[in-house]
Amino acid sequence: MTGPAPATRATRPAWALLAVLVLAQICYPLAAGETRAGLTVATVVLGYLLSVGHALLSRGPRAAAALVAVATGGGFAIEALGVATGFPFGSYDYSGQLGPKLAGVPLVIPLAWTWMAWPAWLAAVRLTGGGPTRGSGGAGVGRTARRIALAALGLATWDLFLDPQMVAEGYWVWRDATPALPGLPGIPVSNYLGWLLFAVLLMSALRPLAGPAVAATDGRDDPMLALYLWTYASSVLAHAVFLDLPASALWGAAGMAVTAVPLAVTLLRTGRHPGPADRNPRPRVDAPA
């Protein structure tokens, strides 16, 4: 396996895009109507470029292609299936506010899956020990299972913020929104279960398709870990204070904490604060798992 790309090659563009993304998200609560919808699309596109670009620069073409295939391609396929049949999310329709559609799905939607899938995966790698290991067998299988579960939860629980926010804006509507979580009317529980199902499938496919480069983590990944923690903290704040969505602030804070809180604690304990000062990370390489 070849060594990692220099830290600056992967991190400088990522930090720059992350800064623009944060600025767009800060502007979101201050906008309304078509401007807010435009900011939503712009934010997703920025997040998509950030995640795919980071995967390409830090792990190479194979990892980036795998991410696009399973998250973008798979995300579009599952959304098209959902719109056409109601499985696995429930019966729903998209409005026309999010741009062009294909098969009833706004083209920006599968980009959002990709945007958050990559930092969720890297967070799970960090939490399950993305460093040197010896041997494989049952221990390797067990760690891979834990990693997939944690990454899937890290992605799927984001929807506890996303769906209430987007439904409140009228970007999509559910035909039958029962049963719903307490305090979150208008969105069926089946939606969150469908997200979790697809997230498990996505993360299960990402590792073998992307290759061993995605089974290790080092300082190149700091911008993506910062993205994950920023998404968590800013979503709690925005829903609780700016968007008048206190129930989704609580549900999202509790759900996404499964990954975000241990990640923050791990970074603090190891002194690996996600920041641009880390220019010379020591590479970590996993045995295939």
Backbone as CSV, one residue per row, in Angstrom:
resi,resn,N_x,N_y,N_z,CA_x,CA_y,CA_z,C_x,C_y,C_z
1,MET,0.844,-1.193,0.000,0.000,0.000,0.000,0.876,1.239,0.000
2,THR,0.553,2.210,-0.826,1.335,3.430,-0.874,1.056,4.273,0.344
3,GLY,2.001,5.130,0.686,1.853,5.990,1.844,0.822,7.070,1.595
4,PRO,0.391,7.750,2.654,-0.628,8.779,2.526,-0.113,9.996,1.782
5,ALA,-1.036,10.708,1.174,-0.668,11.959,0.529,-0.234,12.956,1.590
6,PRO,0.608,13.929,1.241,0.995,14.943,2.213,-0.238,15.600,2.814
7,ALA,-0.142,15.945,4.092,-1.300,16.482,4.791,-1.849,17.729,4.113
8,THR,-0.969,18.617,3.669,-1.441,19.872,3.102,-2.206,19.656,1.807
9,ARG,-1.854,18.631,1.063,-2.546,18.371,-0.202,-4.009,18.035,0.029
10,ALA,-4.310,17.332,1.103,-5.678,16.942,1.398,-6.393,17.949,2.268
11,THR,-5.660,18.619,3.174,-6.343,19.428,4.179,-6.561,20.879,3.778
12,ARG,-5.646,21.465,3.054,-5.823,22.885,2.720,-7.094,23.146,1.919
13,PRO,-7.346,22.414,0.816,-8.610,22.625,0.109,-9.823,22.295,0.974
14,ALA,-9.692,21.267,1.817,-10.813,20.873,2.667,-11.141,21.953,3.688
15,TRP,-10.123,22.519,4.331,-10.387,23.591,5.293,-11.010,24.803,4.611
16,ALA,-10.555,25.122,3.397,-11.107,26.269,2.676,-12.583,26.052,2.343
17,LEU,-12.907,24.864,1.821,-14.304,24.573,1.494,-15.163,24.516,2.750
18,LEU,-14.617,23.975,3.826,-15.368,23.915,5.075,-15.707,25.318,5.567
19,ALA,-14.774,26.255,5.431,-15.035,27.626,5.858,-16.189,28.245,5.060
20,VAL,-16.206,28.015,3.750,-17.291,28.540,2.912,-18.613,27.862,3.285
21,LEU,-18.566,26.571,3.536,-19.765,25.832,3.928,-20.336,26.372,5.235
22,VAL,-19.482,26.599,6.216,-19.935,27.137,7.498,-20.580,28.506,7.293
23,LEU,-19.985,29.335,6.471,-20.548,30.658,6.198,-21.945,30.545,5.588
24,ALA,-22.113,29.635,4.626,-23.428,29.443,4.004,-24.455,28.967,5.022
25,GLN,-24.052,28.085,5.935,-24.979,27.587,6.946,-25.338,28.668,7.958
26,ILE,-24.397,29.538,8.275,-24.702,30.645,9.183,-25.719,31.589,8.547
27,CYS,-25.630,31.767,7.235,-26.558,32.653,6.527,-27.967,32.062,6.412
28,TYR,-28.086,30.729,6.495,-29.366,30.065,6.257,-30.501,30.606,7.140
29,PRO,-30.339,30.684,8.467,-31.466,31.176,9.274,-31.818,32.629,9.003
30,LEU,-30.912,33.389,8.394,-31.147,34.799,8.135,-31.886,35.036,6.825
31,ALA,-32.020,33.979,6.013,-32.668,34.090,4.705,-34.084,33.525,4.759
32,ALA,-34.826,33.682,3.675,-36.195,33.167,3.594,-36.546,32.915,2.135
33,GLY,-37.596,32.126,1.926,-38.134,31.906,0.595,-37.139,31.285,-0.362
34,GLU,-37.083,31.844,-1.577,-36.208,31.300,-2.606,-34.736,31.427,-2.240
35,THR,-34.394,32.472,-1.503,-33.004,32.634,-1.078,-32.593,31.508,-0.154
36,ARG,-33.469,31.154,0.769,-33.162,30.057,1.694,-33.069,28.737,0.942
37,ALA,-33.974,28.500,-0.016,-33.901,27.271,-0.816,-32.602,27.223,-1.612
38,GLY,-32.197,28.370,-2.158,-30.937,28.419,-2.892,-29.745,28.137,-2.001
39,LEU,-29.779,28.640,-0.764,-28.712,28.357,0.186,-28.676,26.877,0.558
40,THR,-29.853,26.264,0.639,-29.910,24.831,0.931,-29.193,24.037,-0.151
41,VAL,-29.502,24.338,-1.407,-28.856,23.636,-2.523,-27.352,23.923,-2.540
42,ALA,-26.996,25.187,-2.347,-25.578,25.554,-2.365,-24.809,24.852,-1.256
43,THR,-25.416,24.745,-0.082,-24.754,24.085,1.042,-24.509,22.615,0.740
44,VAL,-25.508,21.955,0.165,-25.350,20.536,-0.165,-24.255,20.345,-1.207
45,VAL,-24.239,21.190,-2.229,-23.208,21.073,-3.273,-21.821,21.301,-2.683
46,LEU,-21.687,22.288,-1.815,-20.404,22.534,-1.156,-19.978,21.332,-0.313
47,GLY,-20.937,20.780,0.448,-20.626,19.612,1.261,-20.220,18.419,0.423
48,TYR,-20.874,18.258,-0.719,-20.553,17.155,-1.631,-19.132,17.308,-2.174
49,LEU,-18.803,18.509,-2.640,-17.459,18.755,-3.161,-16.410,18.566,-2.076
50,LEU,-16.743,18.966,-0.865,-15.814,18.814,0.252,-15.523,17.349,0.530
51,SER,-16.558,16.531,0.651,-16.356,15.127,0.999,-15.709,14.336,-0.129
52,VAL,-16.208,14.479,-1.347,-15.639,13.732,-2.467,-14.219,14.212,-2.759
53,GLY,-14.007,15.530,-2.690,-12.665,16.055,-2.919,-11.676,15.573,-1.877
54,HIS,-12.101,15.538,-0.624,-11.217,15.045,0.429,-10.906,13.566,0.229
55,ALA,-11.919,12.777,-0.109,-11.692,11.354,-0.361,-10.692,11.158,-1.488
56,LEU,-10.801,11.961,-2.538,-9.892,11.845,-3.681,-8.459,12.225,-3.304
57,LEU,-8.300,13.351,-2.619,-6.959,13.841,-2.317,-6.281,13.056,-1.197
58,SER,-7.061,12.524,-0.272,-6.458,11.826,0.863,-6.357,10.320,0.653
59,ARG,-7.259,9.727,-0.144,-7.282,8.271,-0.310,-7.131,7.813,-1.758
60,GLY,-7.285,8.716,-2.713,-7.095,8.356,-4.101,-8.377,8.112,-4.872
61,PRO,-8.253,7.892,-6.192,-9.421,7.758,-7.066,-10.342,6.601,-6.684
62,ARG,-9.763,5.468,-6.237,-10.616,4.333,-5.911,-11.585,4.666,-4.785
63,ALA,-11.096,5.300,-3.739,-11.955,5.640,-2.609,-13.019,6.652,-3.015
64,ALA,-12.622,7.667,-3.790,-13.583,8.679,-4.218,-14.657,8.065,-5.114
65,ALA,-14.241,7.188,-6.030,-15.208,6.537,-6.919,-16.162,5.648,-6.135
66,ALA,-15.639,4.947,-5.134,-16.500,4.092,-4.312,-17.504,4.924,-3.541
67,LEU,-17.067,6.056,-2.996,-17.971,6.934,-2.264,-19.091,7.441,-3.159
68,VAL,-18.734,7.862,-4.356,-19.737,8.352,-5.296,-20.686,7.223,-5.703
69,ALA,-20.151,6.034,-5.948,-20.980,4.920,-6.390,-22.004,4.524,-5.332
70,VAL,-21.538,4.318,-4.084,-22.448,3.792,-3.066,-23.326,4.871,-2.454
71,ALA,-22.785,6.094,-2.284,-23.558,7.142,-1.617,-24.391,7.958,-2.611
72,THR,-23.764,8.414,-3.697,-24.508,9.204,-4.678,-25.410,8.304,-5.524
73,GLY,-24.804,7.267,-6.133,-25.607,6.354,-6.943,-26.622,5.584,-6.118
74,GLY,-26.159,5.024,-5.016,-27.079,4.292,-4.150,-28.129,5.191,-3.543
75,GLY,-27.730,6.419,-3.173,-28.694,7.362,-2.607,-29.789,7.725,-3.587
76,PHE,-29.406,7.954,-4.859,-30.434,8.244,-5.862,-31.355,7.047,-6.068
77,ALA,-30.776,5.854,-6.132,-31.584,4.658,-6.372,-32.605,4.438,-5.254
78,ILE,-32.178,4.586,-4.000,-33.097,4.336,-2.894,-34.155,5.428,-2.809
79,GLU,-33.781,6.665,-3.155,-34.772,7.743,-3.160,-35.795,7.547,-4.281
80,ALA,-35.320,7.143,-5.466,-36.250,6.889,-6.570,-37.206,5.758,-6.220
81,LEU,-36.671,4.712,-5.572,-37.527,3.619,-5.118,-38.535,4.118,-4.094
82,GLY,-38.085,4.966,-3.175,-38.976,5.483,-2.147,-40.099,6.325,-2.720
83,VAL,-39.771,7.209,-3.659,-40.795,8.051,-4.273,-41.803,7.204,-5.044
84,ALA,-41.317,6.179,-5.745,-42.191,5.364,-6.590,-43.049,4.382,-5.803
85,THR,-42.508,3.832,-4.711,-43.194,2.732,-4.025,-43.535,3.011,-2.560
86,GLY,-42.886,3.989,-1.947,-43.067,4.221,-0.520,-42.139,3.395,0.352
87,PHE,-41.325,2.526,-0.249,-40.381,1.708,0.510,-38.971,2.250,0.294
88,PRO,-38.142,2.381,1.325,-38.360,1.971,2.723,-38.748,3.103,3.656
89,PHE,-38.941,4.320,3.119,-39.122,5.475,3.995,-40.572,5.763,4.348
90,GLY,-41.497,5.342,3.497,-42.880,5.763,3.596,-43.232,6.538,2.338
91,SER,-44.478,6.928,2.225,-44.962,7.571,1.007,-44.787,9.087,1.095
92,TYR,-44.061,9.659,0.136,-43.762,11.089,0.181,-43.570,11.645,-1.218
93,ASP,-43.598,12.970,-1.312,-43.374,13.670,-2.582,-42.477,14.872,-2.331
94,TYR,-41.607,15.165,-3.301,-40.765,16.344,-3.242,-41.449,17.524,-3.926
95,SER,-41.253,18.723,-3.374,-41.716,19.925,-4.043,-40.713,20.293,-5.142
96,GLY,-40.947,21.398,-5.801,-40.034,21.816,-6.862,-38.996,22.818,-6.406
97,GLN,-38.862,23.026,-5.078,-38.005,24.100,-4.577,-36.516,23.756,-4.577
98,LEU,-36.180,22.468,-4.703,-34.788,22.051,-4.598,-34.124,21.800,-5.950
99,GLY,-34.710,22.322,-7.003,-34.065,22.224,-8.308,-34.568,21.071,-9.152
100,PRO,-33.846,20.779,-10.240,-34.303,19.760,-11.196,-34.464,18.383,-10.551
101,LYS,-35.414,17.608,-11.118,-35.690,16.265,-10.618,-35.425,15.240,-11.707
102,LEU,-35.135,14.041,-11.254,-35.077,12.869,-12.120,-35.805,11.755,-11.393
103,ALA,-36.795,11.141,-12.055,-37.610,10.104,-11.437,-38.256,10.600,-10.148
104,GLY,-38.620,11.881,-10.119,-39.286,12.460,-8.965,-38.368,12.867,-7.834
105,VAL,-37.046,12.689,-8.015,-36.073,12.982,-6.957,-35.244,14.197,-7.361
106,PRO,-35.215,15.266,-6.562,-34.305,16.375,-6.853,-32.866,15.876,-6.919
107,LEU,-32.134,16.304,-7.915,-30.775,15.795,-8.118,-29.846,16.127,-6.959
108,VAL,-30.216,17.116,-6.163,-29.364,17.500,-5.044,-29.467,16.520,-3.879
109,ILE,-30.539,15.725,-3.821,-30.780,14.869,-2.659,-29.690,13.803,-2.474
110,PRO,-29.334,13.031,-3.507,-28.272,12.035,-3.283,-26.914,12.665,-2.971
111,LEU,-26.729,13.938,-3.325,-25.491,14.611,-2.953,-25.406,14.774,-1.436
112,ALA,-26.552,14.980,-0.801,-26.567,15.136,0.655,-26.162,13.838,1.354
113,TRP,-26.620,12.699,0.828,-26.194,11.407,1.383,-24.662,11.318,1.376
114,THR,-24.073,11.714,0.258,-22.623,11.603,0.083,-21.888,12.563,1.004
115,TRP,-22.392,13.755,1.110,-21.791,14.793,1.937,-21.525,14.294,3.355
116,MET,-22.530,13.663,3.980,-22.381,13.263,5.372,-21.899,11.829,5.549
117,ALA,-21.974,11.018,4.493,-21.523,9.624,4.616,-20.019,9.557,4.882
118,TRP,-19.235,10.405,4.204,-17.786,10.330,4.334,-17.302,10.730,5.730
119,PRO,-17.716,11.886,6.287,-17.272,12.188,7.654,-17.812,11.200,8.681
120,ALA,-19.002,10.649,8.460,-19.526,9.644,9.394,-18.656,8.392,9.381
121,TRP,-18.196,7.997,8.197,-17.311,6.835,8.102,-15.978,7.098,8.794
122,LEU,-15.390,8.248,8.527,-14.094,8.559,9.124,-14.195,8.691,10.641
123,ALA,-15.302,9.235,11.133,-15.506,9.309,12.574,-15.561,7.912,13.182
124,ALA,-16.242,6.991,12.501,-16.327,5.613,12.999,-14.970,4.925,12.968
125,VAL,-14.178,5.192,11.931,-12.832,4.622,11.862,-11.989,5.111,13.040
126,ARG,-12.057,6.406,13.318,-11.288,6.956,14.434,-11.742,6.316,15.755
127,LEU,-13.044,6.149,15.931,-13.558,5.640,17.199,-13.315,4.148,17.394
128,THR,-13.169,3.418,16.300,-12.946,1.974,16.418,-11.480,1.601,16.269
129,GLY,-10.610,2.587,16.285,-9.179,2.293,16.262,-8.638,2.178,14.862
130,GLY,-8.551,3.294,14.166,-8.029,3.290,12.802,-6.522,3.334,12.765
131,GLY,-5.871,2.512,13.585,-4.420,2.472,13.629,-3.911,1.089,13.347
132,PRO,-2.641,0.842,13.567,-2.054,-0.452,13.247,-2.698,-1.578,14.026
133,THR,-2.956,-2.699,13.362,-3.467,-3.896,14.005,-2.625,-5.071,13.554
134,ARG,-2.734,-6.145,14.283,-2.014,-7.358,13.915,-3.029,-8.483,13.740
135,GLY,-2.918,-9.158,12.598,-3.789,-10.300,12.384,-5.174,-9.882,11.932
136,SER,-6.048,-10.899,11.817,-7.412,-10.636,11.405,-8.323,-11.577,12.156
137,GLY,-9.116,-12.364,11.437,-9.977,-13.325,12.103,-11.146,-12.664,12.795
138,GLY,-11.584,-13.287,13.923,-12.774,-12.826,14.604,-12.672,-11.411,15.110
139,ALA,-11.505,-11.019,15.626,-11.346,-9.658,16.134,-11.537,-8.643,15.015
140,GLY,-10.963,-8.934,13.833,-11.113,-8.022,12.705,-12.546,-7.922,12.237
141,VAL,-13.239,-9.054,12.211,-14.645,-9.057,11.804,-15.477,-8.262,12.792
142,GLY,-15.195,-8.463,14.080,-15.948,-7.741,15.102,-15.748,-6.242,15.008
143,ARG,-14.512,-5.828,14.764,-14.251,-4.392,14.662,-14.905,-3.816,13.416
144,THR,-14.881,-4.557,12.324,-15.540,-4.084,11.105,-17.034,-3.909,11.333
145,ALA,-17.655,-4.853,12.036,-19.085,-4.759,12.327,-19.383,-3.536,13.194
146,ARG,-18.535,-3.300,14.207,-18.741,-2.128,15.065,-18.570,-0.844,14.265
147,ARG,-17.604,-0.845,13.383,-17.340,0.338,12.566,-18.515,0.641,11.647
148,ILE,-19.049,-0.378,11.000,-20.202,-0.184,10.111,-21.403,0.308,10.898
149,ALA,-21.648,-0.289,12.069,-22.789,0.109,12.890,-22.660,1.562,13.334
150,LEU,-21.481,1.946,13.780,-21.274,3.306,14.263,-21.364,4.319,13.131
151,ALA,-20.797,3.982,11.974,-20.873,4.878,10.821,-22.315,5.030,10.344
152,ALA,-23.058,3.922,10.324,-24.455,3.978,9.895,-25.286,4.833,10.848
153,LEU,-25.082,4.654,12.138,-25.786,5.490,13.111,-25.372,6.952,12.969
154,GLY,-24.083,7.172,12.744,-23.600,8.538,12.586,-24.229,9.260,11.416
155,LEU,-24.536,8.522,10.356,-25.203,9.115,9.199,-26.711,9.204,9.401
156,ALA,-27.335,8.104,9.818,-28.792,8.047,9.889,-29.366,9.005,10.929
157,THR,-28.688,9.180,12.053,-29.226,10.064,13.090,-29.183,11.530,12.688
158,TRP,-28.374,11.872,11.707,-28.387,13.233,11.161,-29.778,13.601,10.664
159,ASP,-30.537,12.612,10.207,-31.865,12.885,9.678,-32.841,13.342,10.752
160,LEU,-32.518,13.113,12.013,-33.359,13.646,13.085,-33.336,15.168,13.096
161,PHE,-32.291,15.754,12.557,-32.248,17.195,12.314,-32.801,17.534,10.931
162,LEU,-32.334,16.802,9.936,-32.566,17.189,8.546,-34.037,17.140,8.154
163,ASP,-34.703,16.029,8.420,-36.067,15.881,7.936,-37.033,16.888,8.552
164,PRO,-37.028,17.092,9.870,-37.931,18.118,10.417,-37.669,19.509,9.833
165,GLN,-36.409,19.835,9.604,-36.074,21.143,9.047,-36.589,21.275,7.619
166,MET,-36.374,20.265,6.804,-36.780,20.332,5.402,-38.304,20.252,5.232
167,VAL,-38.965,19.457,6.065,-40.425,19.387,6.016,-41.033,20.716,6.441
168,ALA,-40.450,21.345,7.456,-40.936,22.657,7.890,-40.827,23.695,6.778
169,GLU,-39.835,23.544,5.916,-39.660,24.468,4.794,-40.542,24.112,3.598
170,GLY,-41.176,22.941,3.630,-42.040,22.532,2.534,-41.304,21.907,1.367
171,TYR,-40.063,21.435,1.591,-39.292,20.856,0.498,-39.775,19.463,0.133
172,TRP,-40.384,18.744,1.074,-41.093,17.501,0.780,-42.189,17.299,1.792
173,VAL,-43.147,16.448,1.450,-44.317,16.225,2.300,-44.652,14.740,2.312
174,TRP,-45.115,14.253,3.468,-45.465,12.850,3.636,-46.962,12.669,3.454
175,ARG,-47.359,11.635,2.742,-48.780,11.346,2.545,-49.404,10.750,3.804
176,ASP,-48.645,9.936,4.498,-49.099,9.339,5.757,-47.961,9.449,6.757
177,ALA,-48.126,10.310,7.739,-47.037,10.608,8.669,-47.238,9.951,10.033
178,THR,-47.909,8.814,10.056,-48.125,8.115,11.323,-47.562,6.696,11.225
179,PRO,-47.048,6.183,12.363,-46.806,6.903,13.626,-45.586,7.799,13.500
180,ALA,-45.562,8.861,14.299,-44.454,9.809,14.290,-43.806,9.846,15.666
181,LEU,-42.579,10.325,15.719,-41.907,10.510,16.994,-42.568,11.645,17.765
182,PRO,-42.641,11.558,19.089,-43.229,12.647,19.884,-42.563,13.987,19.589
183,GLY,-43.376,14.977,19.283,-42.865,16.307,18.997,-42.445,16.529,17.565
184,LEU,-42.467,15.473,16.740,-42.058,15.598,15.340,-43.184,15.153,14.411
185,PRO,-44.315,15.845,14.405,-45.418,15.471,13.521,-45.054,15.715,12.066
186,GLY,-45.725,14.981,11.190,-45.507,15.176,9.763,-44.446,14.295,9.163
187,ILE,-43.774,13.479,10.004,-42.703,12.594,9.516,-42.887,11.229,10.159
188,PRO,-43.100,10.175,9.384,-43.323,8.856,9.986,-42.035,8.242,10.529
189,VAL,-42.165,7.392,11.522,-41.019,6.669,12.074,-40.345,5.829,10.993
190,SER,-41.138,5.344,10.024,-40.571,4.528,8.949,-39.474,5.266,8.188
191,ASN,-39.542,6.593,8.141,-38.510,7.363,7.460,-37.150,7.180,8.122
192,TYR,-37.123,7.276,9.438,-35.859,7.148,10.156,-35.333,5.709,10.085
193,LEU,-36.228,4.740,10.131,-35.811,3.343,10.002,-35.280,3.064,8.601
194,GLY,-35.901,3.676,7.591,-35.413,3.522,6.221,-34.035,4.119,6.041
195,TRP,-33.800,5.269,6.641,-32.470,5.874,6.603,-31.448,4.938,7.226
196,LEU,-31.803,4.363,8.363,-30.855,3.483,9.053,-30.552,2.250,8.212
197,LEU,-31.574,1.675,7.597,-31.374,0.510,6.742,-30.422,0.832,5.600
198,PHE,-30.668,1.924,4.905,-29.809,2.258,3.779,-28.401,2.622,4.246
199,ALA,-28.297,3.302,5.392,-26.977,3.662,5.906,-26.132,2.428,6.202
200,VAL,-26.764,1.379,6.722,-26.042,0.127,6.980,-25.551,-0.476,5.670
201,LEU,-26.417,-0.493,4.663,-26.029,-1.029,3.360,-24.907,-0.200,2.740
202,LEU,-25.023,1.117,2.851,-24.017,2.011,2.281,-22.651,1.775,2.919
203,MET,-22.613,1.768,4.249,-21.331,1.608,4.938,-20.754,0.206,4.746
204,SER,-21.617,-0.779,4.632,-21.151,-2.145,4.394,-20.479,-2.274,3.036
205,ALA,-20.969,-1.523,2.051,-20.394,-1.589,0.704,-19.170,-0.701,0.545
206,LEU,-19.091,0.376,1.312,-18.021,1.356,1.113,-16.641,0.759,1.369
207,ARG,-16.483,0.035,2.471,-15.156,-0.486,2.831,-14.573,-1.438,1.778
208,PRO,-15.282,-2.479,1.327,-14.677,-3.365,0.327,-14.472,-2.703,-1.025
209,LEU,-15.353,-1.795,-1.410,-15.205,-1.136,-2.703,-14.084,-0.100,-2.688
210,ALA,-13.934,0.605,-1.578,-12.939,1.671,-1.497,-11.541,1.148,-1.239
211,GLY,-11.416,-0.054,-0.643,-10.104,-0.631,-0.405,-9.535,-0.290,0.961
212,PRO,-8.356,-0.805,1.267,-7.777,-0.657,2.608,-7.424,0.768,2.993
213,ALA,-7.335,1.683,2.032,-6.988,3.067,2.368,-8.010,3.715,3.289
214,VAL,-9.261,3.257,3.249,-10.300,3.877,4.078,-10.427,3.196,5.430
215,ALA,-9.552,2.239,5.734,-9.585,1.565,7.023,-8.597,2.164,8.008
216,ALA,-7.983,3.293,7.648,-7.025,3.974,8.516,-7.369,5.453,8.572
217,THR,-6.926,6.092,9.633,-7.193,7.519,9.782,-5.977,8.213,10.373
218,ASP,-5.789,9.463,9.993,-4.678,10.259,10.517,-5.036,11.734,10.402
219,GLY,-4.026,12.592,10.515,-4.280,14.022,10.550,-4.899,14.598,9.293
220,ARG,-4.810,13.887,8.190,-5.457,14.366,6.961,-6.959,14.482,7.119
221,ASP,-7.523,13.748,8.084,-8.971,13.677,8.223,-9.536,14.715,9.175
222,ASP,-8.683,15.565,9.733,-9.153,16.554,10.693,-10.274,17.449,10.162
223,PRO,-10.193,17.937,8.903,-11.298,18.771,8.421,-12.643,18.029,8.404
224,MET,-12.617,16.741,8.098,-13.867,15.990,8.030,-14.428,15.699,9.426
225,LEU,-13.533,15.465,10.379,-13.997,15.288,11.753,-14.541,16.602,12.303
226,ALA,-13.899,17.705,11.922,-14.416,19.018,12.302,-15.789,19.256,11.673
227,LEU,-15.952,18.837,10.415,-17.252,18.960,9.751,-18.326,18.201,10.510
228,TYR,-18.007,16.983,10.947,-19.011,16.187,11.646,-19.404,16.852,12.967
229,LEU,-18.418,17.295,13.726,-18.721,17.925,15.009,-19.421,19.270,14.824
230,TRP,-19.033,20.022,13.802,-19.715,21.283,13.507,-21.177,21.029,13.138
231,THR,-21.421,20.021,12.308,-22.793,19.702,11.917,-23.642,19.392,13.139
232,TYR,-23.081,18.625,14.052,-23.811,18.276,15.272,-24.107,19.522,16.114
233,ALA,-23.076,20.252,16.477,-23.251,21.391,17.380,-24.100,22.493,16.747
234,SER,-23.854,22.810,15.475,-24.593,23.889,14.823,-26.050,23.510,14.604
235,SER,-26.326,22.222,14.373,-27.709,21.789,14.190,-28.498,21.916,15.487
236,VAL,-27.889,21.518,16.588,-28.563,21.676,17.885,-28.886,23.148,18.127
237,LEU,-27.903,24.020,17.920,-28.099,25.449,18.144,-29.154,26.026,17.206
238,ALA,-29.054,25.707,15.923,-29.977,26.283,14.946,-31.417,25.859,15.216
239,HIS,-31.633,24.574,15.494,-32.996,24.104,15.724,-33.564,24.660,17.024
240,ALA,-32.737,24.752,18.052,-33.222,25.204,19.344,-33.467,26.714,19.391
241,VAL,-32.639,27.486,18.677,-32.674,28.938,18.830,-33.240,29.657,17.610
242,PHE,-32.803,29.281,16.420,-33.114,30.076,15.242,-34.284,29.558,14.408
243,LEU,-34.515,28.261,14.404,-35.516,27.678,13.506,-36.811,27.304,14.214
244,ASP,-36.886,27.529,15.513,-38.085,27.228,16.300,-38.502,25.765,16.153
245,LEU,-37.515,24.878,16.269,-37.761,23.442,16.176,-37.157,22.755,17.409
246,PRO,-37.678,23.035,18.587,-37.057,22.512,19.814,-37.091,20.997,19.918
247,ALA,-38.154,20.355,19.404,-38.235,18.892,19.503,-37.143,18.220,18.681
248,SER,-36.924,18.704,17.452,-35.868,18.094,16.630,-34.494,18.423,17.187
249,ALA,-34.354,19.563,17.882,-33.087,19.859,18.548,-32.784,18.795,19.594
250,LEU,-33.800,18.378,20.352,-33.610,17.362,21.391,-33.385,15.979,20.791
251,TRP,-34.227,15.595,19.826,-34.081,14.278,19.205,-32.733,14.169,18.489
252,GLY,-32.380,15.188,17.723,-31.116,15.152,17.007,-29.916,15.168,17.943
253,ALA,-30.014,15.972,19.012,-28.914,16.031,19.974,-28.683,14.676,20.614
254,ALA,-29.770,13.975,20.943,-29.640,12.658,21.571,-29.162,11.602,20.579
255,GLY,-29.712,11.613,19.367,-29.374,10.576,18.391,-27.972,10.703,17.844
256,MET,-27.601,11.867,17.380,-26.298,12.054,16.764,-25.174,12.031,17.794
257,ALA,-25.539,12.207,19.073,-24.540,12.150,20.145,-23.872,10.790,20.234
258,VAL,-24.530,9.744,19.733,-23.955,8.399,19.782,-22.578,8.378,19.126
259,THR,-22.415,9.141,18.065,-21.125,9.225,17.383,-20.375,10.497,17.738
260,ALA,-21.082,11.632,17.781,-20.414,12.921,17.945,-19.750,13.081,19.307
261,VAL,-20.424,12.685,20.369,-19.856,12.888,21.705,-18.615,12.026,21.930
262,PRO,-18.655,10.711,21.645,-17.413,9.935,21.778,-16.288,10.445,20.886
263,LEU,-16.627,10.944,19.702,-15.594,11.487,18.822,-14.932,12.698,19.467
264,ALA,-15.738,13.628,20.004,-15.174,14.809,20.651,-14.306,14.417,21.841
265,VAL,-14.784,13.470,22.636,-14.016,13.030,23.805,-12.704,12.389,23.371
266,THR,-12.759,11.558,22.332,-11.548,10.892,21.839,-10.527,11.902,21.351
267,LEU,-10.957,12.894,20.610,-10.039,13.910,20.101,-9.428,14.724,21.239
268,LEU,-10.226,15.031,22.245,-9.707,15.783,23.385,-8.699,14.964,24.182
269,ARG,-9.003,13.693,24.391,-8.115,12.847,25.190,-6.779,12.603,24.511
270,THR,-6.816,12.476,23.206,-5.583,12.171,22.479,-4.841,13.417,22.026
271,GLY,-5.436,14.580,22.295,-4.805,15.816,21.854,-4.858,16.007,20.365
272,ARG,-5.805,15.300,19.700,-5.920,15.387,18.241,-7.075,16.294,17.892
273,HIS,-6.999,17.542,18.314,-8.040,18.501,17.976,-8.045,18.720,16.470
274,PRO,-9.216,18.633,15.821,-9.224,18.878,14.384,-8.884,20.327,14.084
275,GLY,-7.743,20.563,13.475,-7.337,21.923,13.166,-6.240,21.932,12.126
276,PRO,-6.072,23.044,11.431,-5.113,23.110,10.331,-3.676,23.091,10.782
277,ALA,-3.402,23.161,12.093,-2.019,23.193,12.543,-1.307,21.865,12.353
278,ASP,-2.092,20.777,12.203,-1.476,19.457,12.050,-1.032,19.279,10.607
279,ARG,0.232,19.507,10.351,0.742,19.477,8.982,1.493,18.202,8.656
280,ASN,1.928,17.472,9.669,2.754,16.306,9.411,2.251,15.107,10.198
281,PRO,1.069,14.590,9.842,0.525,13.465,10.577,1.334,12.198,10.332
282,ARG,1.420,11.369,11.340,2.055,10.069,11.154,1.020,9.113,10.607
283,PRO,1.259,8.462,9.486,0.243,7.611,8.875,-0.051,6.417,9.747
284,ARG,-1.314,5.989,9.708,-1.729,4.771,10.364,-2.303,3.853,9.316
285,VAL,-1.943,2.604,9.359,-2.416,1.659,8.349,-2.994,0.453,9.035
286,ASP,-4.213,0.125,8.689,-4.874,-1.053,9.218,-4.489,-2.283,8.442
287,ALA,-4.505,-3.416,9.109,-4.582,-4.669,8.365,-5.956,-4.766,7.763
288,PRO,-6.123,-5.391,6.604,-7.444,-5.487,5.994,-8.456,-6.045,6.977
289,ALA,-9.580,-5.333,7.070,-10.626,-5.753,8.012,-11.964,-5.685,7.321
